[in-house]
């Protein structure tokens, strides 16, 4: 088992309008300025929970994919994911219903696109963040040969 503690620090007053800005921190790492999305009274220049959710899933999936690619000797040279998180109301409760992972995966010339796609899809099975959520995950990679 591994634990990953962090501190979330907020100050203000909920008497009247209150600030949504806070700071997430853990020893030895850069602080993350967080807030709510502007549609919830927050600051869009800071990371919000929806952003962090997408970054968490996208990062876990990428790292799992890269590990699998290395194991089967696929030479991946670049990976740029364009993640979209969909927040929706279901039974009058807001929840993240869908996350779209749409990376551009650059591979060595001659690499099998089918094998890259297979490992990309297999990564979801081994990504512990992906296995911890109930949201639909759409996987739409674009595979390109690197020059």
Buried (B, 14 or more C-beta within 10 A) or exposed (E): EEEEEEEEEEEEEEEEEEBBBBBBBEEEEEEBEBBBBEEEEBBEEBBBBBBBBBBBBBBBBBBBBBEBBEEEEBEBBEBEBEBEBBBEEEEEEEEBBEBBBBBEBBBEEEBEBEBBBBBBEBBBEBBEBBEEBEBEBEBEBEBBEEE
